[in-house]
């Protein structure tokens, strides 16, 4: 396992705090007051983002264990930028709300790669063997 510096852990915690507070301030008030309305897909995406904000809170305590939440944050924003914002921008149809969302997504695409401890990711998500696929213990022993 690659050691992660205290400074890097604090950077990661700051990113989780930004995720939790940023989403928390924009998503949770509407959820609490039952103001999430509109198309079911919109309501589902708001619920998903509320869940992600809670993962950010957990990331404050367990920053390395919650790296998949950071990967998810980076991935969905990259997909949105490529699949939604880029075609609208290319067609000169980017409205103010979409432009604001694109700026937020672009900012995350700058911050996330900076705060993620890539040596740790390489050691624990790329080089480390995966978990076994069977539900049974491979070694025979008592019990």
N, C-alpha and C positions, 0 to 999 in steps of 0.2 A: 504494500500500500504506500503510495506517495504521500509524504508529509505536506500539509497545506499550512502556509504561514498564518499567523494571527491576523496580520494585515489583510490577507486575502479573505479570511473568514469574515472579517468586519465588512469588507466590500460586498461580499455575498449577502450578508445580513442586511446591509443598507439597501440592496436591490430587492430583497424580500419585503423589507419595510415599505419601500416605494410601491411594490406590487400590492401589498395588503392595504395600505392607506389609500393609494390612488384608486384602486378598484372599490375599496370599501366606501369611500366618499361618493363615488358615482353610482354604484350598484345597490348597496344595502339600503339606503333610505327608501328607494322605490320598492324594494322587496318587502321591507318592514311595513310600509303603508299600503301594500297591495296595489301599487301604481304601475306595475309591469303589465302593460296591455299591448294589444296589437296582434300581429301574426304569431302563431305558435312557434315558429322558428326564432323569432325575435325574443320571445319569452324563454325559449330553451337556451339561447346564447347568453342571455342575461343571467340565467341560473348557473350556467357553466362558469361564467366569469366570477360569480359570487363564490362558487366552490374553489376557484383558483385563488381568490383573495384569502380564503381560509388556509389554503396550502402555503401561502406566503407567511401567514402567522406561524404555522408550524415550522417553516423554514428559518424563522428567527432563532428558534431553539436548536434545530437540527439542520444546519445549512448544507452539509454534504449529503445527508440522506434525502433531502428534498430537491436535489439537482434535477430529477426528472420533471418537476414542476417548472423549473427554469427552462429546460429543453422544450417543454410544451409551449411555454410562453413565446419563446423565440421561433418555434416552428409555425404556430398558427399565425403569428404576425407576418412571417415571411410568405406564407401561402396567401394571406389576405393581400399583401402588397403586390404579389405577382398576379394573382387571379382576379382581383377586384380593382385596386387602385391603378395599376399600370395600364390596363386597357382603357379605363376612363381617362387617365391623363393623356394617353396616346391619342384618344379621340377628342381631346380638348373638352371633356364633359365632367370634369372634376368640380363638384359643388363645394361650398364652404365646409359643410359637415364632413364630407369625405376627405377633404384636404386636411382638416384638423386630425382626423383619425390616422391618415397617412403619416403625418408628422409625428404623432405619438408612436406609431409602429416603427418608423425609421429611427427614432430615438432609442427605442428598446433594442433595435438591431445593432446599435452602436454600444449600448451599455452592457447587454448580456454577454457578448463575447469577451468583454474586458474583465468582468467580475468572475466569470466561470474559471475555476482552476483546471486548466486543460491537461496538466500533467496527471492530476488525480483522475480526471475523466478517462484519459488514455489507459492508465493503470487499472482502473476499476470497472470500466465499461467496454473497453476494447480488448485489452490483453488478458484480463482475468477470465478463467473458464466460466461458462454459464452454469446455471443450476441444472441438476439432472432432470430428465423428462419423466421418469417413472415415479410413482407415488410410494413405491416400496423401498425400504432400505436395501442398499446393495450388499452389505455385509451380513452374514448370518451370525447371529449371536443369541444370547438368552432373551427370551420373551418374544 
